Amino acid sequence: MKAEDEPTLASTNITPVQQIMASSAGALLTSLFVTPLDVVKIRLQAQSKPFTKGRCFVYCNGLMDHLCVCLNGNSKAWYKVPGRFSGTADAFVQIVRNEGIRSLWSGLPPTLVMAIPATAIYFTCYDQLRDLLIHRMDSAETACLIAGATARLGSATLISPLELIRTNMQSRPLSYKELTLCIRSSVAKEGWLSLWKGWGPTILRDVPFSAMYWYNYELGRKWLCQRYNKTEPTFSICFVSGALSGSVAAVVTLPFDVVKTRRQIEVGELEVLQNSQKRSTSTWKIMYAIISENGFRGLFVGLSPRLIKIAPACAIMISTYEFGKSFFRKFNSERELKTL
């Protein structure tokens, strides 16, 4: 079947600004729903193995992961609380009771500063590329796969330098002038490529994830529409398709996520501690080291937490985004009718 014969949600009559607004709304909602899960996870981790000063850990709001630096390593840090939690539910209850419900969204503002622009760029580029390719290819799924991979490659490359800048700002108080000098110094010593440290593992994880996600999402959405005799996907169809496609992509790309996390933390600690010690930077060497230490199972560590976070994040993001686009399509059509 040709791509043009298949039901699609092409961004007809949707402006790029409206696509950005829809994706930004999805990013905000996803972060609001998923952030508490990661806050509780980090609190539980800190309880069993406290973070020491200068150590880094990865914080994720469901859309992007960010490197956070432990500044004091005591109970005043937002990710660590006095007392003991017996489990996830107990952690939720105690945090809300002792610190207030706002504590479940600790660390949200700084992550949104990067997550919302990155998500808006990614989804808008994806839609534009998909609409460009879908009429030139025999398969809508293939067009989605290529558009997803290309959009993720571009957005990840664009955002990557900001992560090192953010890590430097977290590690010690820096004015914008000092930060500019820090960046210039890094570029002078190691060249412009120094701003993209850790880019390789990120691309190896995120580009395949994006390609598989959009390919499976298109398949799942089309199958569910046919099964329930829908001409256009409903909110629930988009929600289920997003959750399932995100879960499949998360499982397949987990080894690269494990490597990326280790590499990200190492780079962050070198920046924070100003350590000149060189560590393995090759993705394949890090993967080999993980296998040597823990066997092949080491490449799939953290599968359950990743799925618990990725599935709802993907479902909320895509269903909100599609709902937003549907709203703007209807809005634009009504405005055109009034004009006529």
C-alpha positions as CSV (number, residue, x, y, z in Angstrom):
1,M,0.0,0.0,0.0
2,K,1.3,3.4,-0.9
3,A,1.9,6.0,1.8
4,E,-0.6,8.4,0.3
5,D,-3.4,5.7,0.5
6,E,-3.0,5.3,4.2
7,P,-4.6,7.3,6.9
8,T,-2.1,9.7,8.4
9,L,-1.9,12.6,10.8
10,A,0.1,14.8,8.5
11,S,0.5,18.3,9.8
12,T,-1.8,19.8,7.1
13,N,-2.9,23.3,8.0
14,I,-0.6,23.3,11.1
15,T,2.0,26.0,11.3
16,P,5.5,25.3,12.8
17,V,4.6,27.6,15.7
18,Q,1.5,25.6,16.5
19,Q,3.6,22.4,16.3
20,I,6.0,23.9,18.8
21,M,3.1,24.9,21.1
22,A,1.6,21.4,21.0
23,S,5.0,19.7,21.7
24,S,5.8,22.1,24.5
25,A,2.5,21.4,26.1
26,G,3.2,17.7,25.8
27,A,6.7,18.1,27.3
28,L,5.4,20.1,30.2
29,L,2.6,17.5,31.0
30,T,5.1,14.6,30.6
31,S,7.5,16.2,33.0
32,L,4.8,17.0,35.6
33,F,3.6,13.4,35.6
34,V,7.0,11.5,35.4
35,T,9.3,13.7,37.5
36,P,7.9,12.4,40.9
37,L,8.8,8.8,39.8
38,D,12.4,9.8,39.4
39,V,12.6,11.9,42.5
40,V,11.4,8.9,44.5
41,K,13.8,6.6,42.7
42,I,16.8,8.9,43.5
43,R,15.7,9.2,47.1
44,L,15.7,5.4,47.4
45,Q,19.1,5.2,45.7
46,A,20.6,7.8,48.0
47,Q,19.2,5.9,51.0
48,S,21.0,2.7,50.1
49,K,24.2,4.3,48.7
50,P,24.5,8.0,49.6
51,F,26.0,10.3,47.0
52,T,29.3,11.9,48.1
53,K,30.4,15.4,47.4
54,G,31.5,15.9,43.8
55,R,29.8,12.7,42.6
56,C,27.3,12.9,39.7
57,F,24.1,11.1,39.1
58,V,21.6,11.1,36.3
59,Y,18.2,12.7,36.8
60,C,15.4,12.2,34.2
61,N,12.1,14.0,33.8
62,G,10.7,11.5,31.3
63,L,11.9,13.4,28.3
64,M,15.6,13.9,28.8
65,D,18.2,12.8,31.2
66,H,20.4,15.4,32.9
67,L,23.6,15.2,34.9
68,C,23.3,16.4,38.5
69,V,26.2,17.1,40.8
70,C,26.1,16.4,44.5
71,L,27.3,19.6,46.1
72,N,27.1,18.8,49.9
73,G,26.4,15.1,50.2
74,N,24.3,15.6,53.4
75,S,20.7,15.5,54.3
76,K,20.1,19.1,53.0
77,A,20.4,17.9,49.4
78,W,17.1,17.7,47.7
79,Y,17.5,14.1,46.6
80,K,18.3,12.8,50.1
81,V,16.0,12.9,53.2
82,P,16.5,11.9,56.8
83,G,14.8,8.6,57.8
84,R,14.2,5.3,56.0
85,F,11.8,4.3,53.3
86,S,10.4,0.8,53.2
87,G,9.4,1.1,49.5
88,T,8.2,3.3,46.7
89,A,4.7,3.9,48.2
90,D,6.2,4.6,51.6
91,A,8.6,7.1,50.0
92,F,5.8,9.0,48.3
93,V,3.8,9.2,51.5
94,Q,6.7,10.3,53.7
95,I,8.0,12.9,51.2
96,V,4.6,14.5,50.9
97,R,4.0,14.3,54.7
98,N,7.4,15.6,55.8
99,E,8.4,18.0,53.0
100,G,5.2,18.9,51.2
101,I,3.9,17.8,47.8
102,R,6.1,20.3,45.9
103,S,9.1,18.2,46.9
104,L,8.0,15.5,44.4
105,W,8.9,18.0,41.6
106,S,12.3,18.9,43.0
107,G,14.7,19.7,40.2
108,L,12.0,20.2,37.7
109,P,12.6,23.9,36.6
110,P,16.2,23.4,35.4
111,T,15.4,20.3,33.5
112,L,12.5,22.0,31.7
113,V,14.9,24.7,30.6
114,M,16.5,22.2,28.3
115,A,13.7,19.6,27.9
116,I,11.0,21.8,26.4
117,P,13.2,23.4,23.7
118,A,14.8,20.1,22.8
119,T,11.4,18.4,22.6
120,A,9.9,21.2,20.6
121,I,12.8,21.1,18.1
122,Y,12.6,17.3,17.9
123,F,8.9,16.9,17.3
124,T,8.6,19.9,15.0
125,C,11.5,18.6,12.8
126,Y,10.0,15.1,12.8
127,D,6.6,16.3,11.6
128,Q,8.1,18.5,8.9
129,L,10.4,15.7,7.6
130,R,7.6,13.1,7.8
131,D,5.3,15.2,5.7
132,L,8.1,15.8,3.2
133,L,9.0,12.1,2.9
134,I,5.6,10.4,3.2
135,H,4.5,11.3,-0.3
136,R,7.8,10.2,-1.8
137,M,8.0,6.8,-0.3
138,D,6.1,3.5,-0.7
139,S,5.6,3.0,3.0
140,A,4.4,5.5,5.7
141,E,6.2,3.5,8.3
142,T,9.6,3.8,6.5
143,A,9.0,7.6,6.2
144,C,8.4,7.7,9.9
145,L,11.5,5.7,10.7
146,I,13.8,7.9,8.6
147,A,12.2,11.2,9.8
148,G,12.4,10.0,13.5
149,A,16.1,9.1,13.2
150,T,17.0,12.3,11.4
151,A,15.1,14.6,13.7
152,R,16.6,12.9,16.8
153,L,20.1,13.2,15.3
154,G,19.7,16.9,14.7
155,S,18.1,17.8,18.1
156,A,20.6,15.7,20.1
157,T,23.5,17.3,18.3
158,L,22.2,20.7,18.9
159,I,21.5,20.2,22.6
160,S,24.6,18.2,23.5
161,P,26.9,21.2,24.3
162,L,24.4,22.6,26.7
163,E,24.7,19.6,29.0
164,L,28.4,20.2,29.7
165,I,27.7,23.9,30.2
166,R,24.9,23.1,32.7
167,T,27.2,20.7,34.6
168,N,29.8,23.4,34.9
169,M,27.3,25.8,36.3
170,Q,26.0,23.2,38.8
171,S,29.5,22.2,40.0
172,R,30.4,25.6,41.2
173,P,28.9,29.1,41.1
174,L,29.9,30.7,37.8
175,S,28.9,34.1,36.4
176,Y,28.1,34.2,32.7
177,K,31.4,35.8,32.1
178,E,33.3,33.1,33.9
179,L,31.2,30.5,32.1
180,T,32.2,32.0,28.8
181,L,35.9,31.9,29.8
182,C,35.5,28.3,30.8
183,I,34.0,27.3,27.4
184,R,36.7,29.3,25.6
185,S,39.4,27.6,27.6
186,S,38.0,24.2,26.9
187,V,37.7,24.9,23.1
188,A,41.3,26.3,23.1
189,K,42.7,23.2,24.7
190,E,40.7,20.5,23.0
191,G,39.0,22.2,20.1
192,W,35.3,22.7,19.3
193,L,34.6,18.9,19.5
194,S,35.2,19.1,23.3
195,L,31.7,20.6,23.6
196,W,30.2,17.3,22.3
197,K,31.8,15.0,24.8
198,G,29.5,11.9,25.2
199,W,27.8,12.7,22.0
200,G,28.6,9.2,20.5
201,P,26.8,7.1,23.1
202,T,23.9,9.5,23.1
203,I,23.4,9.1,19.4
204,L,23.8,5.3,19.5
205,R,21.0,5.2,22.0
206,D,18.7,8.0,21.0
207,V,18.7,7.6,17.1
208,P,17.8,3.9,17.1
209,F,15.3,4.5,19.8
210,S,13.6,7.3,17.8
211,A,13.6,5.3,14.6
212,M,12.0,2.2,16.2
213,Y,9.6,4.3,18.3
214,W,8.1,6.2,15.3
215,Y,8.0,3.1,13.1
216,N,6.2,1.0,15.7
217,Y,4.0,3.9,16.7
218,E,2.8,4.2,13.1
219,L,2.2,0.5,12.8
220,G,0.4,0.3,16.2
221,R,-1.8,3.3,15.5
222,K,-2.8,2.1,12.1
223,W,-3.6,-1.4,13.5
224,L,-5.7,-0.1,16.3
225,C,-7.6,2.3,14.0
226,Q,-8.5,-0.7,11.7
227,R,-9.5,-2.9,14.7
228,Y,-11.9,-0.3,16.2
229,N,-13.0,1.1,12.8
230,K,-11.7,4.6,13.4
231,T,-10.9,6.9,10.5
232,E,-8.6,9.0,12.8
233,P,-6.8,7.9,15.9
234,T,-8.4,8.8,19.2
235,F,-6.6,10.0,22.3
236,S,-6.6,6.5,23.8
237,I,-5.3,4.9,20.6
238,C,-2.4,7.4,20.5
239,F,-1.8,6.8,24.2
240,V,-1.6,3.0,23.9
241,S,0.5,3.1,20.7
242,G,2.9,5.5,22.3
243,A,3.3,3.3,25.4
244,L,3.9,0.1,23.5
245,S,6.3,1.5,20.9
246,G,8.2,3.3,23.6
247,S,8.6,0.1,25.6
248,V,9.9,-1.9,22.7
249,A,12.4,0.8,21.7
250,A,13.5,1.1,25.4
251,V,14.2,-2.6,25.7
252,V,16.2,-2.8,22.5
253,T,18.4,0.2,23.2
254,L,18.9,-0.4,26.9
255,P,22.6,-1.5,26.5
256,F,23.5,1.8,24.9
257,D,21.6,3.6,27.7
258,V,23.7,1.8,30.3
259,V,26.9,2.8,28.4
260,K,25.7,6.4,27.9
261,T,24.9,6.7,31.6
262,R,28.3,5.5,32.7
263,R,30.1,7.7,30.2
264,Q,28.0,10.8,31.1
265,I,28.7,10.4,34.8
266,E,32.5,9.9,34.2
267,V,32.6,13.0,32.0
268,G,30.7,15.0,34.6
269,E,32.9,14.0,37.5
270,L,36.1,14.9,35.5
271,E,34.6,18.3,34.9
272,V,33.5,18.8,38.5
273,L,36.7,17.5,40.2
274,Q,39.0,18.9,37.4
275,N,40.5,15.5,37.3
276,S,43.1,15.0,34.6
277,Q,42.9,11.2,34.8
278,K,41.9,9.8,31.4
279,R,39.3,7.1,31.2
280,S,38.0,5.0,28.4
281,T,35.9,7.1,26.1
282,S,35.1,4.4,23.5
283,T,31.5,3.1,23.6
284,W,32.7,-0.4,22.7
285,K,35.4,-0.4,25.3
286,I,33.0,0.7,28.0
287,M,30.6,-2.0,26.8
288,Y,33.4,-4.6,27.0
289,A,34.3,-3.4,30.5
290,I,30.7,-3.8,31.6
291,I,30.5,-7.3,30.2
292,S,33.8,-8.2,31.9
293,E,32.5,-7.0,35.2
294,N,28.9,-8.2,35.2
295,G,28.4,-10.4,32.2
296,F,25.9,-9.7,29.4
297,R,23.3,-9.1,32.1
298,G,25.2,-5.9,33.0
299,L,24.1,-4.3,29.7
300,F,20.4,-4.7,30.8
301,V,20.7,-3.3,34.3
302,G,17.8,-1.1,35.2
303,L,15.3,-2.5,32.7
304,S,12.3,-2.3,35.0
305,P,12.8,1.3,36.2
306,R,13.5,2.4,32.6
307,L,10.2,0.8,31.4
308,I,8.2,2.2,34.3
309,K,9.4,5.7,33.3
310,I,9.6,5.4,29.5
311,A,6.2,3.8,28.8
312,P,4.0,6.5,30.5
313,A,6.4,9.3,29.3
314,C,6.0,8.2,25.7
315,A,2.3,7.7,26.0
316,I,1.6,11.1,27.7
317,M,3.9,13.0,25.3
318,I,2.6,11.6,22.0
319,S,-1.1,11.6,23.0
320,T,-0.9,15.2,24.2
321,Y,1.0,16.2,21.1
322,E,-1.5,14.6,18.7
323,F,-4.4,16.1,20.7
324,G,-2.7,19.5,20.4
325,K,-2.3,19.2,16.7
326,S,-5.9,18.1,16.3
327,F,-7.0,21.1,18.3
328,F,-5.0,23.5,16.0
329,R,-6.3,21.7,12.9
330,K,-9.9,22.3,14.0
331,F,-9.1,25.9,15.1
332,N,-7.5,26.7,11.7
333,S,-10.4,25.1,9.7
334,E,-13.0,27.1,11.7
335,R,-11.0,30.3,11.1
336,E,-10.8,29.6,7.4
337,L,-14.6,29.0,7.2
338,K,-15.2,32.3,9.1
339,T,-13.0,34.1,6.6
340,L,-14.9,32.6,3.7
